[in-house]
Amino acid sequence: MEQIIHTPQDLTHLSWSKVRGSSGTAGSFLKSQEITPEGKYYYKLSDYDAFRGVTGHESVNEIIADRLLTILDIPHLSYQLIHADIIVDEKPLRTWLCASRNFRQRGEKKDALDNYFDSHRLSGESPLDFCIRNGWSEYIYQMLVVDYLILNRDRHGANMEVLINRDRKTIRLAPLFDHGVSLFCRCRSVEELEREDVMADKPVQCFVGSRSAWDNLRLIPRDHLPRFSPLKENDRAYLLDGLEEALDQHWLDRSWEMIWRRWQAYENLRRQG
């Protein structure tokens, strides 16, 4: 699958529904889906305002996160960035959106992790302890590191899914997905972008952790800090390749700076263990 489609595509047939940002996340996000001969596809826009149109760049962040997870060799949902013509609120709009395919296997039903936790937790059990008891510690520890590297603000309980196949009696967590509300997603000007501290520990949502992405790293036992395929300085070219048409170079440069410096901080923490 071609990861970036630069030639504008006619997706005016899609119907978009508005999904409010989850608690603590500003903005509105439009989503759509369709069934094709190749399978079911899901589409989503960056932050949308009915008056100003698309104002965010979360769709580009999804591609950056996708590529980072590929480098680190972490299982995840793959995204495609598409330049497209769509219709929203009966108005034509040309924008960048991201698409993904259905990751469920035949016979699997999904449930948000927070719902599944509420139904199956032990008395007094925390979400993190629940995940460890179910054998998902490696997944959770990798997720906490990734969310620190990209400063993901939106790992609420529905951005993790439990996939259940009752016939086969299997239960697994879905591949990591939905990383758009990250990096510099709330910056609306170059001046604002340049004022940002790439190491700032801004408040985050994390269903299994705390409001601090850095403190969430400390929830991982020192002898279980994940060791990934290493990120290298020359990975910058791959991480940002082809994105300059969809996002101003200032944002791309700062996004790399955030990821690279946070990667170095994480590696220092891991080596201290």
HELIX and SHEET records of a PDB file:
HELIX    1   1 GLU A   58  LEU A   72  1                                  15    
HELIX    2   2 LEU A  113  HIS A  120  1                                   8    
HELIX    3   3 PRO A  127  ARG A  133  1                                   7    
HELIX    4   4 SER A  137  LEU A  149  1                                  13    
HELIX    5   5 VAL A  190  ARG A  195  1                                   6    
HELIX    6   6 ALA A  213  LEU A  217  1                                   5    
HELIX    7   7 ARG A  222  HIS A  224  5                                   3    
HELIX    8   8 GLU A  233  ASP A  235  5                                   3    
HELIX    9   9 ARG A  236  LEU A  240  1                                   5    
HELIX   10  10 GLN A  249  GLN A  272  1                                  24    
SHEET    1   A 6 ILE A   4  ASP A  10  0                                        
SHEET    2   A 6 GLN A  80  VAL A  88  1                                        
SHEET    3   A 6 LYS A  91  ARG A 101 -1                                        
SHEET    4   A 6 GLY A  39  LEU A  45 -1                                        
SHEET    5   A 6 SER A  28  THR A  36 -1                                        
SHEET    6   A 6 SER A  17  ARG A  20 -1                                        
SHEET    1   B 2 TYR A  48  ASP A  49  0                                        
SHEET    2   B 2 GLY A  53  VAL A  54 -1                                        
SHEET    1   C 3 LYS A 109  ALA A 112  0                                        
SHEET    2   C 3 GLU A 161  ASN A 165 -1                                        
SHEET    3   C 3 THR A 170  LEU A 173 -1                                        
SHEET    1   D 2 ASP A 154  ARG A 155  0                                        
SHEET    2   D 2 GLN A 205  CYS A 206  1                                        
END                                                                             
